[in-house]
Amino acid sequence: MLPPLLSHKSSRFTESVIRGMSVEAHKYGAVNLAQGMPDFPAPAELKAAACRAIEADVNQYAVTWGAQKLREAIAEHAQWHLGLSVDPDTEITVTCGSTEAMLVALLATINPGDEVILTQPFYENYWPDCVLAGATPRFVPLHPPGWSFDLDELAKVFNDHTKAIILCNPNNPTGTVFSRTELETIAALCQKWDAIAITDEIYEHIVYDGRPHLALAAIDGMRERSVTISGMSKTYAVTGWRIGTMIAPSRLTHAFRQVHDYVSIGAAAPLQEAGAFAYRMPRDYYTQLAADYQARRDRLCSALLQVGFDLELPHGAYYVMANIEAFGAADDVSFARHLVRELGVATVPGSSFFQDKALGRQYIRFCFCKRDETLDEAIRRLKPLRVIV
Ligand SMILES: Cc1ncc(COP(=O)(O)O)c(C=O)c1O
C-alpha cells in the first residue's frame, strides 16, 4: 500500500462552507448573500491612490512587516479610533489579510497542549487555524437572545492550559458588539489565567444605532496581552486587496514578524501605499460607512421578517442569523441548498459556524454588504417561501 500523501492536519479539513456556497451561487446564477464581499465599488480616491502607486513603480517587495508609511497611518488611526498609543516601528505588522494575521498570531504563540477558547458560533476559519497551529480549541456558547456568553460558562472554560481566547468583535456571524462590561469580564479572566486575547476587529467601523466599538486592548491591563487584528477588507470594500493588520506589544510583534516573513514575505506593496491613504480618510467617511450599512441592515432584515424568518437585528458587522423553523425545513443545509438551487439565493447554513452542528440547524446566515438592487432582488426571489403554521 502507498504511504498516505496528506498530513494528519490537512486531512482534518473540509472545504470552507462559505466559499463553497459562493461556488454554488455562481453555478445556479444565484444572488450571493453567502460570502461577505461587497458588490459596490471601493472609494474612487482609494483606487486612484493604488493606481498612482503602480505608476510610480512601487512594484517590489515592501518591508516584510509593512511599509513605514502604512504603519504610521495605522498607528494614527488606532489612536483616534481605538484610543491605543501604538509604536509603528515595533508594534504593528501588516499581513496578507487579517486571515494571515490570525494564523500568524497562533503559529507564533501556541505550544503543544495549549488551549484556545473560541466563542460559538464562530467565524469558520478559527477552527482550522487552531488545527494548523496545534492548539486545542475549547468552546464557550453565545446564547440568543443577545448572542452573548454566560459569565460562569466562560469562567469554567479557562484553565492552566489556556493560552489564548479569540474574540470576534463586532461578531461574525451573530452581530454582537461586546459591551465594556463583557470585555472587562474577559480581561479579568485573561489576567487571572495569564492568557492572551486575540481579537478579530475586522468589522470595527461597522456598528449600528450609535453603539461604540471598544477594543479589548484598551481595557485596563490588556494592552500587554492583546493582539488586535483588523485590516482594510471590510472598512474600505477591498476584500481582494488582502491587507491585514496586527497590533501587539513588541515582544509578541517581534515573533509575529518572523513567522509572517516565512509565511508570505509581505502584502502587496502598491496596495500598502494606497492603505496609507485609506487610514487617513476623513472621519466622516467612517460615519457614512456605518450609516450606509445600517440602512442595508434595516432593508434586508425588515424584508426577511415579512417573508417569515425570525431574527434579532445585528448590532454590528454585516450578517444576520435568521431562524428558519417557521418554514418546517428538515435542517439548515437542505434549506440553504433549496434556496440556492430552486430560488436563486445563496446563504450559509448555520451549522457551519458551530462545532456541535446540531446547535446551528435552525439558522442560516445572510450577508447584506450589497447594493440595494441586489438585496431587493434576493427578497423578490425569497417571496415564494411559505411559512408552515
Ligand atoms: C470575522 C472575519 N475575520 C476575517 C475575515 C477575513 O478578512 P481578510 O479579508 O482581512 O482576510 C472575515 C471575512 O469575511 C471575517 O468575517
The ligand as an ORCA input file, in Angstrom:
! r2SCAN-3c Opt
* xyz 0 1
  C     -14.622     37.675     11.182
  C     -13.798     37.730      9.949
  N     -12.473     37.766     10.063
  C     -11.691     37.790      8.975
  C     -12.221     37.789      7.699
  C     -11.305     37.817      6.525
  O     -10.688     39.068      6.487
  P      -9.499     39.406      5.487
  O     -10.089     39.731      4.183
  O      -8.822     40.597      6.127
  O      -8.586     38.230      5.447
  C     -13.609     37.745      7.545
  C     -14.199     37.690      6.185
  O     -15.367     37.504      5.991
  C     -14.413     37.724      8.691
  O     -15.736     37.699      8.609
*
